[in-house]
Amino acid sequence: MVQFCHSIIVGRFVSSDALGSVGATYSLNFLIIGFVQGFCVGLGIPIAQRFGAHDHPNIQRYFYNAIYPYALPSA
């Protein structure tokens, strides 16, 4: 939905070259977001294992390691 809105705004108010660049970056955006989401979802398994073992310091360690990949690209 965001890509659709960007295409409308850029297509109406900027130029067709800029619209082409918005479309060209979509696949790269999708790749990065998909990789980060997969990494963070994958960390749910060790977090659940540590939770079952009542290993709370390692739960926090895995949790913060899952937050870094989300925080770095958004900065």
TIRO-2110 file (N, C-alpha, C; in Angstrom, 1 decimal):
// TIRO-2110
0.8, -1.2, 0.0, N, 1, A
0.0, 0.0, 0.0, CA, 1, A
0.9, 1.3, 0.0, C, 1, A
2.0, 1.2, 0.7, N, 2, A
2.8, 2.4, 0.8, CA, 2, A
3.5, 2.6, -0.6, C, 2, A
3.9, 1.6, -1.2, N, 3, A
4.5, 1.7, -2.6, CA, 3, A
3.4, 2.3, -3.5, C, 3, A
2.2, 1.9, -3.4, N, 4, A
1.1, 2.4, -4.3, CA, 4, A
1.0, 3.9, -4.1, C, 4, A
0.9, 4.3, -2.8, N, 5, A
0.8, 5.8, -2.5, CA, 5, A
2.0, 6.6, -3.0, C, 5, A
3.2, 6.0, -2.8, N, 6, A
4.4, 6.7, -3.3, CA, 6, A
4.3, 6.9, -4.8, C, 6, A
3.9, 5.9, -5.5, N, 7, A
3.8, 6.0, -6.9, CA, 7, A
2.8, 7.0, -7.4, C, 7, A
1.7, 7.1, -6.7, N, 8, A
0.7, 8.2, -7.0, CA, 8, A
1.2, 9.5, -6.8, C, 8, A
1.8, 9.8, -5.6, N, 9, A
2.3, 11.1, -5.3, CA, 9, A
3.5, 11.5, -6.2, C, 9, A
4.4, 10.6, -6.4, N, 10, A
5.6, 10.9, -7.3, CA, 10, A
5.1, 11.1, -8.7, C, 10, A
4.2, 10.2, -9.2, N, 11, A
3.8, 10.3, -10.6, CA, 11, A
3.0, 11.6, -10.9, C, 11, A
2.3, 12.1, -9.9, N, 12, A
1.5, 13.3, -10.2, CA, 12, A
2.3, 14.6, -10.0, C, 12, A
3.2, 14.6, -9.0, N, 13, A
3.8, 15.9, -8.6, CA, 13, A
5.3, 16.0, -9.0, C, 13, A
5.9, 14.9, -9.5, N, 14, A
7.3, 15.0, -9.8, CA, 14, A
7.5, 14.7, -11.3, C, 14, A
8.1, 13.7, -11.7, N, 15, A
8.3, 13.3, -13.1, CA, 15, A
8.2, 11.8, -13.4, C, 15, A
8.2, 11.4, -14.6, N, 16, A
8.2, 10.0, -14.9, CA, 16, A
9.5, 9.3, -14.6, C, 16, A
10.6, 10.0, -14.7, N, 17, A
11.9, 9.5, -14.3, CA, 17, A
11.9, 9.1, -12.8, C, 17, A
11.4, 10.0, -12.0, N, 18, A
11.3, 9.8, -10.6, CA, 18, A
10.4, 8.6, -10.3, C, 18, A
9.3, 8.5, -11.0, N, 19, A
8.4, 7.4, -10.8, CA, 19, A
9.0, 6.1, -11.1, C, 19, A
9.9, 6.1, -12.2, N, 20, A
10.6, 4.8, -12.5, CA, 20, A
11.6, 4.5, -11.4, C, 20, A
12.2, 5.4, -10.7, N, 21, A
13.1, 5.1, -9.7, CA, 21, A
12.4, 4.6, -8.4, C, 21, A
11.2, 5.1, -8.2, N, 22, A
10.4, 4.5, -7.1, CA, 22, A
10.1, 3.1, -7.3, C, 22, A
9.7, 2.7, -8.6, N, 23, A
9.4, 1.4, -8.9, CA, 23, A
10.7, 0.5, -8.9, C, 23, A
11.8, 1.0, -9.2, N, 24, A
13.0, 0.2, -9.2, CA, 24, A
13.5, -0.1, -7.8, C, 24, A
13.2, 0.7, -6.8, N, 25, A
13.7, 0.4, -5.5, CA, 25, A
12.8, -0.5, -4.7, C, 25, A
11.6, -0.8, -5.2, N, 26, A
10.7, -1.7, -4.5, CA, 26, A
11.2, -3.1, -4.2, C, 26, A
11.9, -3.7, -5.2, N, 27, A
12.4, -5.1, -5.0, CA, 27, A
13.5, -5.1, -4.0, C, 27, A
14.3, -4.1, -4.0, N, 28, A
15.4, -4.0, -3.0, CA, 28, A
14.8, -3.8, -1.6, C, 28, A
13.8, -2.9, -1.5, N, 29, A
13.1, -2.7, -0.2, CA, 29, A
12.5, -4.0, 0.3, C, 29, A
11.9, -4.7, -0.6, N, 30, A
11.2, -6.0, -0.2, CA, 30, A
12.2, -7.0, 0.3, C, 30, A
13.4, -7.0, -0.4, N, 31, A
14.5, -8.0, 0.0, CA, 31, A
15.0, -7.7, 1.4, C, 31, A
15.3, -6.4, 1.7, N, 32, A
15.8, -6.0, 3.0, CA, 32, A
14.8, -6.3, 4.1, C, 32, A
13.6, -5.9, 3.9, N, 33, A
12.5, -6.0, 4.9, CA, 33, A
12.2, -7.5, 5.1, C, 33, A
12.2, -8.3, 4.1, N, 34, A
12.0, -9.7, 4.2, CA, 34, A
13.1, -10.4, 5.0, C, 34, A
14.3, -10.1, 4.7, N, 35, A
15.4, -10.7, 5.4, CA, 35, A
15.4, -10.3, 6.9, C, 35, A
15.1, -9.1, 7.2, N, 36, A
15.1, -8.7, 8.6, CA, 36, A
13.9, -9.3, 9.4, C, 36, A
12.8, -9.4, 8.7, N, 37, A
11.6, -10.1, 9.4, CA, 37, A
11.9, -11.6, 9.6, C, 37, A
12.5, -12.2, 8.6, N, 38, A
12.8, -13.6, 8.7, CA, 38, A
13.8, -13.9, 9.8, C, 38, A
14.8, -13.0, 10.0, N, 39, A
15.8, -13.1, 11.0, CA, 39, A
15.1, -13.0, 12.4, C, 39, A
14.3, -12.0, 12.5, N, 40, A
13.6, -11.7, 13.8, CA, 40, A
12.6, -12.8, 14.2, C, 40, A
11.9, -13.3, 13.2, N, 41, A
10.9, -14.4, 13.5, CA, 41, A
11.7, -15.6, 13.8, C, 41, A
12.8, -15.9, 13.2, N, 42, A
13.6, -17.0, 13.5, CA, 42, A
14.2, -17.0, 14.9, C, 42, A
14.4, -15.8, 15.4, N, 43, A
14.9, -15.8, 16.8, CA, 43, A
13.8, -16.1, 17.8, C, 43, A
12.6, -16.2, 17.4, N, 44, A
11.5, -16.6, 18.3, CA, 44, A
11.7, -18.0, 18.9, C, 44, A
12.4, -18.9, 18.1, N, 45, A
12.6, -20.3, 18.6, CA, 45, A
13.6, -20.3, 19.7, C, 45, A
14.8, -19.7, 19.6, N, 46, A
15.7, -19.7, 20.8, CA, 46, A
15.1, -18.9, 22.0, C, 46, A
14.3, -17.9, 21.7, N, 47, A
13.7, -17.2, 22.8, CA, 47, A
12.7, -18.1, 23.6, C, 47, A
11.9, -18.8, 22.8, N, 48, A
11.0, -19.7, 23.4, CA, 48, A
11.7, -20.8, 24.2, C, 48, A
12.8, -21.3, 23.7, N, 49, A
13.5, -22.4, 24.4, CA, 49, A
14.1, -21.8, 25.7, C, 49, A
14.7, -20.6, 25.6, N, 50, A
15.2, -20.0, 26.9, CA, 50, A
14.1, -19.7, 27.9, C, 50, A
13.0, -19.3, 27.4, N, 51, A
11.8, -19.1, 28.3, CA, 51, A
11.4, -20.4, 29.0, C, 51, A
11.4, -21.5, 28.2, N, 52, A
11.0, -22.7, 28.8, CA, 52, A
12.0, -23.2, 29.8, C, 52, A
13.3, -22.8, 29.6, N, 53, A
14.4, -23.2, 30.6, CA, 53, A
14.6, -22.2, 31.7, C, 53, A
13.7, -21.2, 31.7, N, 54, A
13.8, -20.1, 32.8, CA, 54, A
15.2, -19.5, 32.8, C, 54, A
15.7, -19.3, 31.6, N, 55, A
17.1, -18.7, 31.4, CA, 55, A
16.9, -17.2, 31.0, C, 55, A
16.4, -16.4, 32.0, N, 56, A
16.0, -15.0, 31.7, CA, 56, A
17.1, -14.1, 31.2, C, 56, A
18.4, -14.2, 31.6, N, 57, A
19.4, -13.3, 31.0, CA, 57, A
19.6, -13.6, 29.5, C, 57, A
19.5, -14.8, 29.1, N, 58, A
19.7, -15.1, 27.7, CA, 58, A
18.4, -14.7, 26.9, C, 58, A
17.2, -14.7, 27.5, N, 59, A
16.0, -14.2, 26.8, CA, 59, A
16.2, -12.8, 26.5, C, 59, A
16.7, -12.0, 27.4, N, 60, A
17.0, -10.6, 27.1, CA, 60, A
18.0, -10.4, 26.0, C, 60, A
19.1, -11.2, 26.0, N, 61, A
20.1, -11.1, 25.0, CA, 61, A
19.6, -11.4, 23.6, C, 61, A
18.8, -12.5, 23.5, N, 62, A
18.2, -12.8, 22.2, CA, 62, A
17.2, -11.8, 21.8, C, 62, A
16.4, -11.3, 22.7, N, 63, A
15.4, -10.2, 22.4, CA, 63, A
16.1, -9.0, 21.8, C, 63, A
17.1, -8.5, 22.5, N, 64, A
17.8, -7.3, 22.0, CA, 64, A
18.5, -7.6, 20.7, C, 64, A
19.0, -8.8, 20.5, N, 65, A
19.6, -9.1, 19.2, CA, 65, A
18.6, -9.1, 18.1, C, 65, A
17.3, -9.4, 18.4, N, 66, A
16.3, -9.3, 17.4, CA, 66, A
15.9, -7.9, 17.1, C, 66, A
16.1, -7.0, 18.1, N, 67, A
15.6, -5.6, 17.9, CA, 67, A
16.7, -4.8, 17.0, C, 67, A
17.9, -5.1, 17.1, N, 68, A
18.9, -4.4, 16.4, CA, 68, A
18.7, -4.4, 14.8, C, 68, A
18.4, -5.5, 14.2, N, 69, A
18.2, -5.5, 12.8, CA, 69, A
17.0, -4.6, 12.4, C, 69, A
16.0, -4.4, 13.2, N, 70, A
14.9, -3.5, 12.9, CA, 70, A
15.3, -2.1, 13.1, C, 70, A
16.1, -1.8, 14.2, N, 71, A
16.4, -0.4, 14.5, CA, 71, A
17.4, 0.2, 13.6, C, 71, A
18.4, -0.6, 13.1, N, 72, A
19.5, -0.1, 12.3, CA, 72, A
19.0, 0.5, 10.9, C, 72, A
18.1, -0.2, 10.2, N, 73, A
17.7, 0.3, 8.9, CA, 73, A
16.7, 1.5, 9.1, C, 73, A
16.1, 1.6, 10.2, N, 74, A
15.1, 2.7, 10.4, CA, 74, A
15.8, 4.0, 10.9, C, 74, A
17.1, 3.9, 11.3, N, 75, A
17.7, 5.1, 11.8, CA, 75, A
18.2, 6.0, 10.6, C, 75, A
END
